[in-house]
Amino acid sequence: MYTGIVQAVRPLLDVTTYPGHNQFTIDLTPELLDELKIGASVSVEGTCLSVTEIHGTQVRFDAMTATLERTNLRNFKAGQGVNIERSAKMNAEVGGHLMAGHIATTAEIVELSIKETGAFIKFRMPPEWGKYVFPRGFIGVNGCSLTVADVEDNVITINLIPETLRQTTFPSYKAGDLLNIEVDHQTMVLVDVVERTIKSTLAREMPR
């Protein structure tokens, strides 16, 4: 599990493509390397990836084809920065909201404005996932726990304070780019339960 508070933006040193998966090599700081072991889970741009190799400060992760198809990791290139968060420890402060690192879908940026005083980003959600997003609710975007400012026809607006811009990769994004989206699990369960209940009720009330 993760808290949705990005700890650092770190450079992606190498992307190697293999049949069935891609391998990413990322340079981590000593703080991020503390007690890091093979098999540990790390949030990379919001996606939960397992450590496969550690060579000094260089850490390698594998992403299978299914993960690449569901996330923006398929577009990663060497030299770019990526949001990094180590998995949360017991009794750790949850500054955002609990996240699993399981990306539901990607969303395309349709508009953004980034300034020193703050920013807003608008992105379009696929309809099947947009139903789980509500104003003032939580949403995970590239591993960041954010509050939804507005929802209109599956276009979601989020606002970013200067500190979030400083600590994340958002300033490197532009219109047309894809964002990794993790919907709030509790909200998803509630919406699905309500939908099933309504369908069941209507089915019982239909004349036979």
ZADRENFI-51590 format. One record per atom (N, C-alpha, C, CB): residue number from 1; residue in one letter; x, y, z. Coordinates in steps of 0.02 Angstrom, whole numbers, m for minus. Each point is the difference from the previous one (the first is absolute). Last residue first. Glycine has a CB too. Example, Ala and Ser with C-alpha at 12.3 -4.5 7.8 and 13.67 -1.06 7.14 Angstrom:
BEGIN
(rec 2 S (642 m112 354)) (rec 2 S (42 59 3)) (rec 2 S (m39 55 37)) (rec 2 S (59 m32 m108)) (rec 1 A (m44 m254 104)) (rec 1 A (m45 59 0)) (rec 1 A (45 60 0)) (rec 1 A (m95 m59 62)) 
//
This chain:
BEGIN
(rec 208 R (m2217 m476 m763)) (rec 208 R (18 m64 m30)) (rec 208 R (m55 m22 m48)) (rec 208 R (67 m32 101)) (rec 207 P (33 283 m3)) (rec 207 P (m57 m46 m6)) (rec 207 P (21 m63 m37)) (rec 207 P (m79 97 0)) (rec 206 M (251 48 153)) (rec 206 M (m24 m5 m69)) (rec 206 M (m58 m49 m4)) (rec 206 M (116 26 m44)) (rec 205 E (15 18 243)) (rec 205 E (m62 39 m8)) (rec 205 E (m27 m3 m71)) (rec 205 E (40 74 90)) (rec 204 R (166 m181 m22)) (rec 204 R (m55 m30 39)) (rec 204 R (m66 36 m13)) (rec 204 R (82 m33 87)) (rec 203 A (115 116 m188)) (rec 203 A (m16 m66 m29)) (rec 203 A (m58 m32 37)) (rec 203 A (119 m13 m34)) (rec 202 L (m29 217 115)) (rec 202 L (m38 10 m61)) (rec 202 L (m21 m66 m31)) (rec 202 L (61 107 m20)) (rec 201 T (80 m115 207)) (rec 201 T (m66 25 19)) (rec 201 T (m44 9 m62)) (rec 201 T (51 57 99)) (rec 200 S (175 m119 m131)) (rec 200 S (m38 m55 30)) (rec 200 S (m71 22 18)) (rec 200 S (107 m47 45)) (rec 199 K (42 210 m127)) (rec 199 K (m17 m49 m53)) (rec 199 K (m42 m57 28)) (rec 199 K (106 30 m60)) (rec 198 I (m21 127 214)) (rec 198 I (m51 30 m43)) (rec 198 I (m22 m48 m54)) (rec 198 I (48 113 23)) (rec 197 T (129 m180 115)) (rec 197 T (m63 3 38)) (rec 197 T (m56 28 m42)) (rec 197 T (66 14 105)) (rec 196 R (153 m16 m193)) (rec 196 R (m28 m68 2)) (rec 196 R (m67 0 37)) (rec 196 R (116 m48 m2)) (rec 195 E (2 252 m5)) (rec 195 E (m21 m20 m67)) (rec 195 E (m33 m69 0)) (rec 195 E (92 70 m49)) (rec 194 V (6 7 249)) (rec 194 V (m61 38 m15)) (rec 194 V (m26 m20 m69)) (rec 194 V (40 96 71)) (rec 193 V (165 m187 m7)) (rec 193 V (m54 m28 41)) (rec 193 V (m65 35 m15)) (rec 193 V (82 m28 90)) (rec 192 D (112 111 m194)) (rec 192 D (m18 m66 m28)) (rec 192 D (m58 m31 40)) (rec 192 D (118 m15 m39)) (rec 191 V (m26 218 118)) (rec 191 V (m35 11 m64)) (rec 191 V (m23 m67 m29)) (rec 191 V (69 103 m21)) (rec 190 L (63 m111 216)) (rec 190 L (m66 29 14)) (rec 190 L (m40 9 m64)) (rec 190 L (48 59 99)) (rec 189 V (177 m134 m116)) (rec 189 V (m43 m51 30)) (rec 189 V (m71 27 11)) (rec 189 V (100 m52 56)) (rec 188 M (64 203 m132)) (rec 188 M (m16 m49 m52)) (rec 188 M (m48 m53 27)) (rec 188 M (112 21 m54)) (rec 187 T (m23 137 205)) (rec 187 T (m50 30 m44)) (rec 187 T (m22 m49 m53)) (rec 187 T (50 113 21)) (rec 186 Q (124 m179 118)) (rec 186 Q (m63 1 37)) (rec 186 Q (m55 31 m42)) (rec 186 Q (64 9 107)) (rec 185 H (157 m12 m197)) (rec 185 H (m30 m67 4)) (rec 185 H (m68 1 36)) (rec 185 H (115 m50 m2)) (rec 184 D (m1 248 m148)) (rec 184 D (m6 m18 71)) (rec 184 D (m40 m65 7)) (rec 184 D (5 123 33)) (rec 183 V (140 m80 m256)) (rec 183 V (m61 25 32)) (rec 183 V (m2 m23 73)) (rec 183 V (m61 m1 m111)) (rec 182 E (266 51 m66)) (rec 182 E (m24 m50 48)) (rec 182 E (m61 30 34)) (rec 182 E (117 m50 18)) (rec 181 I (43 103 m254)) (rec 181 I (m56 14 44)) (rec 181 I (m16 m60 45)) (rec 181 I (m46 80 m85)) (rec 180 N (248 46 m88)) (rec 180 N (m21 m62 34)) (rec 180 N (m53 17 52)) (rec 180 N (114 m53 m19)) (rec 179 L (m65 195 m214)) (rec 179 L (12 m3 72)) (rec 179 L (m23 m68 26)) (rec 179 L (m15 125 11)) (rec 178 L (96 m10 m266)) (rec 178 L (m42 m45 40)) (rec 178 L (22 2 73)) (rec 178 L (m19 m73 m100)) (rec 177 D (32 268 m111)) (rec 177 D (35 m52 37)) (rec 177 D (m49 m40 42)) (rec 177 D (104 71 4)) (rec 176 G (m171 122 m129)) (rec 176 G (7 m60 m41)) (rec 176 G (36 m57 34)) (rec 176 G (m1 74 m97)) (rec 175 A (51 176 174)) (rec 175 A (m64 m24 m28)) (rec 175 A (13 m58 m48)) (rec 175 A (m50 116 12)) (rec 174 K (238 m93 168)) (rec 174 K (m31 47 m46)) (rec 174 K (m66 m30 m25)) (rec 174 K (113 47 m35)) (rec 173 Y (101 m74 245)) (rec 173 Y (m54 m25 m42)) (rec 173 Y (m30 55 m42)) (rec 173 Y (m24 m87 86)) (rec 172 S (199 107 86)) (rec 172 S (27 m27 m63)) (rec 172 S (m54 m24 m48)) (rec 172 S (102 m32 62)) (rec 171 P (m142 117 166)) (rec 171 P (23 53 m45)) (rec 171 P (27 m24 m67)) (rec 171 P (27 64 101)) (rec 170 F (m99 m223 73)) (rec 170 F (m53 34 m37)) (rec 170 F (25 56 m46)) (rec 170 F (m75 m28 94)) (rec 169 T (190 m134 67)) (rec 169 T (16 6 m72)) (rec 169 T (m52 40 m39)) (rec 169 T (58 m109 9)) (rec 168 T (7 145 264)) (rec 168 T (m27 m51 m46)) (rec 168 T (20 14 m73)) (rec 168 T (m97 m16 79)) (rec 167 Q (135 156 125)) (rec 167 Q (16 m67 22)) (rec 167 Q (m18 m55 m50)) (rec 167 Q (m15 41 114)) (rec 166 R (m30 199 m141)) (rec 166 R (71 m6 14)) (rec 166 R (20 m72 12)) (rec 166 R (0 115 48)) (rec 165 L (m228 m58 m76)) (rec 165 L (36 7 m63)) (rec 165 L (75 m11 10)) (rec 165 L (m87 81 m40)) (rec 164 T (m49 m77 229)) (rec 164 T (m12 m61 m38)) (rec 164 T (37 3 m67)) (rec 164 T (m113 m12 55)) (rec 163 E (119 204 78)) (rec 163 E (40 m53 31)) (rec 163 E (m9 m66 m37)) (rec 163 E (m9 57 110)) (rec 162 P (m122 136 m175)) (rec 162 P (71 3 m20)) (rec 162 P (42 m57 29)) (rec 162 P (m13 122 m8)) (rec 161 I (m244 m177 m25)) (rec 161 I (34 54 34)) (rec 161 I (74 0 m21)) (rec 161 I (m81 m6 98)) (rec 160 L (m146 m83 m235)) (rec 160 L (65 m19 29)) (rec 160 L (32 61 32)) (rec 160 L (15 m91 m85)) (rec 159 N (m272 m19 m9)) (rec 159 N (42 58 12)) (rec 159 N (63 m22 37)) (rec 159 N (m101 76 4)) (rec 158 I (m90 m199 m182)) (rec 158 I (36 m1 63)) (rec 158 I (42 63 5)) (rec 158 I (3 m127 2)) (rec 157 T (m225 12 m154)) (rec 157 T (46 56 13)) (rec 157 T (32 m10 69)) (rec 157 T (m69 78 m72)) (rec 156 I (m61 m237 m134)) (rec 156 I (15 11 70)) (rec 156 I (49 59 6)) (rec 156 I (m19 m123 28)) (rec 155 V (m174 9 m205)) (rec 155 V (61 41 2)) (rec 155 V (11 22 72)) (rec 155 V (m17 40 m120)) (rec 154 N (m177 m165 47)) (rec 154 N (60 m42 6)) (rec 154 N (66 38 m7)) (rec 154 N (m68 m93 m45)) (rec 153 D (m142 212 52)) (rec 153 D (2 m45 m59)) (rec 153 D (65 m40 m2)) (rec 153 D (m73 80 m62)) (rec 152 E (97 72 248)) (rec 152 E (m50 18 m50)) (rec 152 E (9 m43 m62)) (rec 152 E (m3 119 44)) (rec 151 V (98 m56 228)) (rec 151 V (m14 m55 m47)) (rec 151 V (m54 22 m48)) (rec 151 V (33 m88 85)) (rec 150 D (162 196 112)) (rec 150 D (m61 4 m41)) (rec 150 D (m5 m61 m45)) (rec 150 D (4 126 3)) (rec 149 A (161 m104 174)) (rec 149 A (m29 67 3)) (rec 149 A (m66 3 m37)) (rec 149 A (114 48 8)) (rec 148 V (31 m251 125)) (rec 148 V (m33 18 m62)) (rec 148 V (m33 68 8)) (rec 148 V (m19 m122 m29)) (rec 147 T (242 29 160)) (rec 147 T (m71 12 8)) (rec 147 T (m29 24 m66)) (rec 147 T (16 28 122)) (rec 146 L (208 m195 m72)) (rec 146 L (m25 67 m15)) (rec 146 L (m75 4 11)) (rec 146 L (92 15 m84)) (rec 145 S (155 m169 108)) (rec 145 S (m68 3 27)) (rec 145 S (m25 72 m8)) (rec 145 S (24 m93 84)) (rec 144 C (165 m39 m237)) (rec 144 C (m14 55 46)) (rec 144 C (m73 m5 24)) (rec 144 C (86 74 m57)) (rec 143 G (21 m217 m112)) (rec 143 G (25 m16 67)) (rec 143 G (m13 54 51)) (rec 143 G (84 m67 m54)) (rec 142 N (m160 83 m174)) (rec 142 N (73 m10 m2)) (rec 142 N (30 m12 69)) (rec 142 N (4 72 m102)) (rec 141 V (m234 m21 141)) (rec 141 V (24 20 m66)) (rec 141 V (76 m3 m1)) (rec 141 V (m101 75 m17)) (rec 140 G (m138 m148 169)) (rec 140 G (73 m8 m6)) (rec 140 G (21 16 m71)) (rec 140 G (1 m87 91)) (rec 139 I (m218 174 70)) (rec 139 I (21 m35 m60)) (rec 139 I (76 m4 0)) (rec 139 I (m102 39 m65)) (rec 138 F (m136 35 231)) (rec 138 F (71 m15 m10)) (rec 138 F (11 m33 m68)) (rec 138 F (16 m12 124)) (rec 137 G (m220 194 m68)) (rec 137 G (22 m67 16)) (rec 137 G (74 m9 m12)) (rec 137 G (m114 m43 m28)) (rec 136 R (m21 240 m23)) (rec 136 R (25 m2 69)) (rec 136 R (17 m71 24)) (rec 136 R (m68 102 23)) (rec 135 P (m78 m105 m237)) (rec 135 P (31 60 27)) (rec 135 P (14 m7 75)) (rec 135 P (m59 68 m87)) (rec 134 F (55 m293 m55)) (rec 134 F (m47 51 22)) (rec 134 F (36 62 25)) (rec 134 F (m82 m90 30)) (rec 133 V (105 m170 m170)) (rec 133 V (34 62 20)) (rec 133 V (m52 53 15)) (rec 133 V (102 m30 m69)) (rec 132 Y (m138 m195 m24)) (rec 132 Y (25 m8 69)) (rec 132 Y (32 64 27)) (rec 132 Y (18 m120 m25)) (rec 131 K (m105 90 m201)) (rec 131 K (m56 m4 47)) (rec 131 K (22 m7 73)) (rec 131 K (m67 m51 m91)) (rec 130 G (218 48 m101)) (rec 130 G (m20 67 22)) (rec 130 G (m56 m1 51)) (rec 130 G (35 41 m110)) (rec 129 W (49 m236 m6)) (rec 129 W (37 18 61)) (rec 129 W (m21 68 26)) (rec 129 W (95 m70 m39)) (rec 128 E (m187 m20 m161)) (rec 128 E (m8 m55 47)) (rec 128 E (37 13 66)) (rec 128 E (m13 m77 m96)) (rec 127 P (29 232 m91)) (rec 127 P (m65 1 35)) (rec 127 P (m7 m54 52)) (rec 127 P (m48 47 m102)) (rec 126 P (289 56 43)) (rec 126 P (m46 m45 m35)) (rec 126 P (m65 m4 40)) (rec 126 P (97 m67 m48)) (rec 125 M (42 291 77)) (rec 125 M (m3 m69 24)) (rec 125 M (m43 m43 m47)) (rec 125 M (16 40 119)) (rec 124 R (134 203 m140)) (rec 124 R (m61 m37 m18)) (rec 124 R (5 m73 21)) (rec 124 R (m19 78 m97)) (rec 123 F (131 168 197)) (rec 123 F (12 m62 m38)) (rec 123 F (m65 m38 m9)) (rec 123 F (118 m6 44)) (rec 122 K (12 256 46)) (rec 122 K (m63 m33 m18)) (rec 122 K (17 m61 m43)) (rec 122 K (m65 110 4)) (rec 121 I (198 62 186)) (rec 121 I (3 m48 m55)) (rec 121 I (m69 m29 m11)) (rec 121 I (121 m28 25)) (rec 120 F (17 254 103)) (rec 120 F (m58 m44 m6)) (rec 120 F (12 m45 m60)) (rec 120 F (m79 85 54)) (rec 119 A (240 75 134)) (rec 119 A (m18 m27 m66)) (rec 119 A (m68 m34 3)) (rec 119 A (121 m15 m27)) (rec 118 G (72 205 160)) (rec 118 G (m43 m59 3)) (rec 118 G (m20 m22 m70)) (rec 118 G (m42 36 111)) (rec 117 T (196 144 m58)) (rec 117 T (m48 7 54)) (rec 117 T (m47 m60 7)) (rec 117 T (6 122 m17)) (rec 116 E (160 m99 m157)) (rec 116 E (34 m4 64)) (rec 116 E (m48 1 58)) (rec 116 E (99 55 m52)) (rec 115 K (m196 m153 m173)) (rec 115 K (35 62 17)) (rec 115 K (34 m9 67)) (rec 115 K (m83 70 m67)) (rec 114 I (m67 m209 m140)) (rec 114 I (48 m8 55)) (rec 114 I (39 65 9)) (rec 114 I (9 m124 m23)) (rec 113 S (m240 2 m100)) (rec 113 S (34 65 10)) (rec 113 S (45 m7 60)) (rec 113 S (m97 66 m51)) (rec 112 L (m58 m230 m140)) (rec 112 L (36 11 62)) (rec 112 L (31 69 0)) (rec 112 L (24 m123 10)) (rec 111 E (m200 m74 m149)) (rec 111 E (19 70 12)) (rec 111 E (40 3 64)) (rec 111 E (m103 43 m60)) (rec 110 V (39 m250 m34)) (rec 110 V (m32 41 m51)) (rec 110 V (18 73 8)) (rec 110 V (m93 m82 m5)) (rec 109 I (195 m180 72)) (rec 109 I (m3 70 19)) (rec 109 I (m32 40 m57)) (rec 109 I (102 m12 75)) (rec 108 E (m148 m254 m25)) (rec 108 E (36 48 m42)) (rec 108 E (m9 71 25)) (rec 108 E (m13 m77 m98)) (rec 107 A (17 m173 228)) (rec 107 A (m44 54 m20)) (rec 107 A (41 52 m38)) (rec 107 A (m76 m19 99)) (rec 106 T (80 m265 m15)) (rec 106 T (34 63 m13)) (rec 106 T (m51 51 m23)) (rec 106 T (107 m60 m31)) (rec 105 T (m143 m155 208)) (rec 105 T (m2 21 m70)) (rec 105 T (47 59 m9)) (rec 105 T (m119 m41 m13)) (rec 104 A (109 m89 217)) (rec 104 A (m63 m21 m31)) (rec 104 A (1 13 m75)) (rec 104 A (m60 22 107)) (rec 103 I (265 m75 78)) (rec 103 I (m27 49 m46)) (rec 103 I (m62 m27 m35)) (rec 103 I (115 48 m17)) (rec 102 H (12 m95 253)) (rec 102 H (m32 m39 m53)) (rec 102 H (m36 49 m46)) (rec 102 H (m14 m102 76)) (rec 101 G (127 151 136)) (rec 101 G (46 m2 m57)) (rec 101 G (m26 m43 m57)) (rec 101 G (93 17 79)) (rec 100 A (m196 46 141)) (rec 100 A (28 m67 m10)) (rec 100 A (52 m2 m55)) (rec 100 A (m107 m47 39)) (rec 99 M (14 241 153)) (rec 99 M (m1 m20 m70)) (rec 99 M (35 m66 m7)) (rec 99 M (m2 120 m37)) (rec 98 L (m107 70 233)) (rec 98 L (31 m64 m14)) (rec 98 L (m10 m20 m73)) (rec 98 L (m18 m34 119)) (rec 97 H (33 291 m58)) (rec 97 H (m47 m53 15)) (rec 97 H (32 m65 m20)) (rec 97 H (m102 76 m16)) (rec 96 G (233 136 101)) (rec 96 G (m49 4 m54)) (rec 96 G (m58 m46 14)) (rec 96 G (91 28 m82)) (rec 95 G (86 m14 237)) (rec 95 G (m10 70 m18)) (rec 95 G (m50 10 m56)) (rec 95 G (114 22 37)) (rec 94 V (m49 m203 160)) (rec 94 V (m31 m2 m66)) (rec 94 V (m18 71 m19)) (rec 94 V (m45 m119 17)) (rec 93 E (236 2 160)) (rec 93 E (m51 51 m13)) (rec 93 E (m25 m6 m71)) (rec 93 E (54 77 84)) (rec 92 A (38 m294 47)) (rec 92 A (25 59 m35)) (rec 92 A (m58 49 m10)) (rec 92 A (89 m69 m58)) (rec 91 N (m96 m157 159)) (rec 91 N (m1 59 43)) (rec 91 N (28 62 m33)) (rec 91 N (10 m76 96)) (rec 90 M (60 m139 m220)) (rec 90 M (m51 1 52)) (rec 90 M (10 61 44)) (rec 90 M (m7 m126 m1)) (rec 89 K (98 152 m244)) (rec 89 K (14 m43 57)) (rec 89 K (m57 6 51)) (rec 89 K (125 11 m19)) (rec 88 A (m113 27 m266)) (rec 88 A (m10 28 67)) (rec 88 A (15 m52 54)) (rec 88 A (m87 77 m46)) (rec 87 S (207 m66 m202)) (rec 87 S (m61 m23 32)) (rec 87 S (m3 24 72)) (rec 87 S (m1 m101 m74)) (rec 86 R (134 251 m102)) (rec 86 R (8 m66 31)) (rec 86 R (m66 m20 33)) (rec 86 R (123 20 19)) (rec 85 E (m95 150 m231)) (rec 85 E (m19 m6 70)) (rec 85 E (13 m71 23)) (rec 85 E (m88 91 m11)) (rec 84 I (135 94 m216)) (rec 84 I (18 m59 39)) (rec 84 I (m28 6 71)) (rec 84 I (105 m16 m68)) (rec 83 N (m120 122 m207)) (rec 83 N (m20 6 70)) (rec 83 N (15 m65 36)) (rec 83 N (m90 82 m30)) (rec 82 V (232 2 m188)) (rec 82 V (m59 m38 20)) (rec 82 V (m14 11 74)) (rec 82 V (22 m87 m90)) (rec 81 G (124 199 m146)) (rec 81 G (m8 m11 72)) (rec 81 G (m64 m38 14)) (rec 81 G (64 105 24)) (rec 80 Q (99 m119 m254)) (rec 80 Q (m55 35 32)) (rec 80 Q (0 m13 75)) (rec 80 Q (m67 m8 m106)) (rec 79 G (225 m96 m43)) (rec 79 G (13 70 9)) (rec 79 G (m56 39 34)) (rec 79 G (70 m8 m99)) (rec 78 A (m114 m216 m47)) (rec 78 A (58 15 42)) (rec 78 A (12 75 2)) (rec 78 A (51 m112 m29)) (rec 77 K (m299 27 m12)) (rec 77 K (63 5 m37)) (rec 77 K (56 17 48)) (rec 77 K (m61 36 m104)) (rec 76 F (m221 m132 93)) (rec 76 F (60 24 36)) (rec 76 F (61 m1 m45)) (rec 76 F (m49 m43 107)) (rec 75 N (m188 m30 m148)) (rec 75 N (29 58 m35)) (rec 75 N (63 26 33)) (rec 75 N (m114 30 m36)) (rec 74 R (m18 m211 123)) (rec 74 R (17 m22 m68)) (rec 74 R (33 57 m40)) (rec 74 R (m95 m81 3)) (rec 73 L (1 109 216)) (rec 73 L (69 m26 1)) (rec 73 L (22 m21 m70)) (rec 73 L (m17 m38 118)) (rec 72 N (m204 120 m40)) (rec 72 N (42 41 m45)) (rec 72 N (73 m22 1)) (rec 72 N (m78 95 18)) (rec 71 T (m133 m271 25)) (rec 71 T (31 59 30)) (rec 71 T (39 41 m52)) (rec 71 T (8 m62 108)) (rec 70 R (m122 m152 m148)) (rec 70 R (m47 35 43)) (rec 70 R (26 67 25)) (rec 70 R (m44 m111 34)) (rec 69 E (173 m43 m171)) (rec 69 E (m60 18 m38)) (rec 69 E (m48 42 41)) (rec 69 E (12 m105 m64)) (rec 68 L (185 17 164)) (rec 68 L (17 51 m49)) (rec 68 L (m62 23 m38)) (rec 68 L (115 m49 m11)) (rec 67 T (m136 m131 161)) (rec 67 T (11 63 36)) (rec 67 T (14 57 m49)) (rec 67 T (43 m64 99)) (rec 66 A (m62 m152 m187)) (rec 66 A (m65 21 25)) (rec 66 A (5 66 37)) (rec 66 A (m34 m120 10)) (rec 65 T (235 15 m85)) (rec 65 T (m39 30 m55)) (rec 65 T (m68 26 25)) (rec 65 T (57 m77 m80)) (rec 64 M (133 67 265)) (rec 64 M (m25 m48 m49)) (rec 64 M (m44 36 m51)) (rec 64 M (4 m92 85)) (rec 63 A (208 181 66)) (rec 63 A (m71 11 m10)) (rec 63 A (m24 m45 m56)) (rec 63 A (8 120 41)) (rec 62 D (217 m91 146)) (rec 62 D (m30 m28 m60)) (rec 62 D (m74 17 m2)) (rec 62 D (84 m94 m1)) (rec 61 F (154 208 120)) (rec 61 F (m69 m23 7)) (rec 61 F (m23 m28 m67)) (rec 61 F (m24 86 91)) (rec 60 R (267 2 54)) (rec 60 R (m36 m22 m59)) (rec 60 R (m68 m28 18)) (rec 60 R (109 m24 m56)) (rec 59 V (97 207 153)) (rec 59 V (m50 m51 17)) (rec 59 V (m40 m17 m62)) (rec 59 V (m6 40 120)) (rec 58 Q (248 94 m27)) (rec 58 Q (m43 m17 m57)) (rec 58 Q (m44 m60 16)) (rec 58 Q (87 46 m78)) (rec 57 T (87 49 218)) (rec 57 T (m59 42 3)) (rec 57 T (m49 m15 m57)) (rec 57 T (68 89 55)) (rec 56 G (89 m281 m2)) (rec 56 G (16 65 27)) (rec 56 G (m63 42 7)) (rec 56 G (114 m5 m51)) (rec 55 H (m183 m185 m54)) (rec 55 H (71 7 m13)) (rec 55 H (21 70 23)) (rec 55 H (m4 m81 m99)) (rec 54 I (m215 m109 103)) (rec 54 I (27 60 31)) (rec 54 I (75 0 m12)) (rec 54 I (m91 2 89)) (rec 53 E (m158 m128 m190)) (rec 53 E (73 3 8)) (rec 53 E (19 65 35)) (rec 53 E (17 m71 m103)) (rec 52 T (m246 10 78)) (rec 52 T (29 m63 m25)) (rec 52 T (76 m2 8)) (rec 52 T (m94 m7 m81)) (rec 51 V (m145 134 191)) (rec 51 V (71 5 m13)) (rec 51 V (27 m67 m23)) (rec 51 V (11 91 87)) (rec 50 S (m269 m9 m125)) (rec 50 S (44 m37 46)) (rec 50 S (73 8 m22)) (rec 50 S (m92 m82 24)) (rec 49 L (m140 247 m52)) (rec 49 L (47 m43 m33)) (rec 49 L (45 m33 51)) (rec 49 L (m3 72 m103)) (rec 48 C (m236 89 70)) (rec 48 C (36 m44 47)) (rec 48 C (45 m48 m40)) (rec 48 C (m94 9 86)) (rec 47 T (8 243 m159)) (rec 47 T (m7 m71 m14)) (rec 47 T (43 m41 48)) (rec 47 T (m23 26 m121)) (rec 46 G (17 219 109)) (rec 46 G (m64 m25 23)) (rec 46 G (m11 m74 m9)) (rec 46 G (m42 109 m24)) (rec 45 E (247 3 m33)) (rec 45 E (m52 38 m35)) (rec 45 E (m69 m29 15)) (rec 45 E (82 29 m92)) (rec 44 V (61 m173 204)) (rec 44 V (35 36 m53)) (rec 44 V (m53 33 m44)) (rec 44 V (98 m82 2)) (rec 43 S (m71 m46 254)) (rec 43 S (m45 35 m46)) (rec 43 S (42 41 m49)) (rec 43 S (m92 4 88)) (rec 42 V (161 m239 43)) (rec 42 V (12 72 m4)) (rec 42 V (m50 29 m49)) (rec 42 V (124 m14 27)) (rec 41 S (m59 m230 123)) (rec 41 S (m45 36 m44)) (rec 41 S (13 75 5)) (rec 41 S (m87 m89 13)) (rec 40 A (255 m140 23)) (rec 40 A (m38 54 32)) (rec 40 A (m42 37 m52)) (rec 40 A (90 12 87)) (rec 39 G (68 m190 m138)) (rec 39 G (m69 m19 12)) (rec 39 G (m42 53 33)) (rec 39 G (40 m114 8)) (rec 38 I (218 120 32)) (rec 38 I (m29 m32 m59)) (rec 38 I (m70 m23 17)) (rec 38 I (114 m37 m42)) (rec 37 K (m34 236 194)) (rec 37 K (22 m68 m16)) (rec 37 K (m32 m24 m65)) (rec 37 K (14 m24 122)) (rec 36 L (43 255 54)) (rec 36 L (m32 m24 m61)) (rec 36 L (29 m68 m19)) (rec 36 L (m21 118 m39)) (rec 35 E (79 38 227)) (rec 35 E (m33 m64 12)) (rec 35 E (m38 m26 m61)) (rec 35 E (m10 32 119)) (rec 34 D (87 202 m164)) (rec 34 D (4 m25 69)) (rec 34 D (m43 m63 9)) (rec 34 D (22 116 41)) (rec 33 L (1 34 m239)) (rec 33 L (31 m66 0)) (rec 33 L (1 m33 68)) (rec 33 L (70 38 m94)) (rec 32 L (m149 185 55)) (rec 32 L (m46 m47 m32)) (rec 32 L (27 m71 m1)) (rec 32 L (m43 94 m69)) (rec 31 E (180 79 155)) (rec 31 E (m60 m5 42)) (rec 31 E (m50 m50 m29)) (rec 31 E (16 119 35)) (rec 30 P (182 m66 m157)) (rec 30 P (13 m43 58)) (rec 30 P (m61 m8 44)) (rec 30 P (118 36 m3)) (rec 29 T (m174 15 m250)) (rec 29 T (41 33 51)) (rec 29 T (13 m48 57)) (rec 29 T (m48 112 m31)) (rec 28 L (5 m190 m232)) (rec 28 L (m34 20 62)) (rec 28 L (50 31 49)) (rec 28 L (m83 m92 m17)) (rec 27 D (41 28 m264)) (rec 27 D (49 19 50)) (rec 27 D (m36 26 62)) (rec 27 D (85 28 m90)) (rec 26 I (m167 m212 m107)) (rec 26 I (m11 66 31)) (rec 26 I (54 12 53)) (rec 26 I (m124 m8 m21)) (rec 25 T (41 m161 m201)) (rec 25 T (54 12 47)) (rec 25 T (m6 72 26)) (rec 25 T (76 m84 m58)) (rec 24 F (m246 m114 m68)) (rec 24 F (16 69 14)) (rec 24 F (55 4 52)) (rec 24 F (m118 35 m28)) (rec 23 Q (m1 m218 m165)) (rec 23 Q (39 8 62)) (rec 23 Q (20 74 6)) (rec 23 Q (43 m120 m7)) (rec 22 N (m255 m32 m121)) (rec 22 N (52 51 m4)) (rec 22 N (37 3 67)) (rec 22 N (m67 66 m85)) (rec 21 H (m81 m276 m51)) (rec 21 H (8 48 54)) (rec 21 H (53 52 m18)) (rec 21 H (m34 m87 83)) (rec 20 G (m44 m94 m232)) (rec 20 G (m46 m8 56)) (rec 20 G (9 50 57)) (rec 20 G (m2 m116 m30)) (rec 19 P (202 80 m131)) (rec 19 P (m64 m31 m17)) (rec 19 P (m43 m8 63)) (rec 19 P (54 m61 m97)) (rec 18 Y (114 261 110)) (rec 18 Y (7 m72 m9)) (rec 18 Y (m67 m28 m23)) (rec 18 Y (91 m6 89)) (rec 17 T (49 261 m58)) (rec 17 T (m60 m38 m20)) (rec 17 T (18 m73 m12)) (rec 17 T (m49 104 m51)) (rec 16 T (149 116 204)) (rec 16 T (17 m56 m43)) (rec 16 T (m62 m41 m14)) (rec 16 T (117 m3 46)) (rec 15 V (m25 257 55)) (rec 15 V (m60 m40 m14)) (rec 15 V (20 m54 m50)) (rec 15 V (m79 98 21)) (rec 14 D (209 88 166)) (rec 14 D (m1 m46 m57)) (rec 14 D (m67 m35 m5)) (rec 14 D (124 m16 10)) (rec 13 L (m73 195 150)) (rec 13 L (64 m6 m35)) (rec 13 L (m4 m41 m63)) (rec 13 L (54 11 109)) (rec 12 L (m217 153 47)) (rec 12 L (m4 m65 m32)) (rec 12 L (62 m7 m45)) (rec 12 L (m129 m1 3)) (rec 11 P (99 164 224)) (rec 11 P (12 m9 m72)) (rec 11 P (m6 m73 m22)) (rec 11 P (74 98 4)) (rec 10 R (m217 25 201)) (rec 10 R (66 m29 m13)) (rec 10 R (9 m14 m74)) (rec 10 R (1 m50 116)) (rec 9 V (m153 189 88)) (rec 9 V (2 m13 m72)) (rec 9 V (70 m23 m16)) (rec 9 V (m90 87 m26)) (rec 8 A (m46 m111 272)) (rec 8 A (52 30 m42)) (rec 8 A (m15 m13 m73)) (rec 8 A (85 m15 91)) (rec 7 Q (m239 m36 90)) (rec 7 Q (60 15 39)) (rec 7 Q (54 34 m40)) (rec 7 Q (m27 m97 70)) (rec 6 V (m257 88 m79)) (rec 6 V (61 m16 m37)) (rec 6 V (61 21 40)) (rec 6 V (m61 13 m110)) (rec 5 I (m187 m85 191)) (rec 5 I (46 57 6)) (rec 5 I (66 m19 m33)) (rec 5 I (m56 39 108)) (rec 4 G (m132 m190 m78)) (rec 4 G (m16 49 m51)) (rec 4 G (40 64 6)) (rec 4 G (m112 m48 m4)) (rec 3 T (118 m167 133)) (rec 3 T (m37 56 29)) (rec 3 T (m20 52 m52)) (rec 3 T (61 m19 105)) (rec 2 Y (m27 m265 m122)) (rec 2 Y (36 63 m4)) (rec 2 Y (m45 56 28)) (rec 2 Y (66 m41 m101)) (rec 1 M (m30 m255 102)) (rec 1 M (m42 60 0)) (rec 1 M (44 62 0)) (rec 1 M (m91 m62 61)) 
//
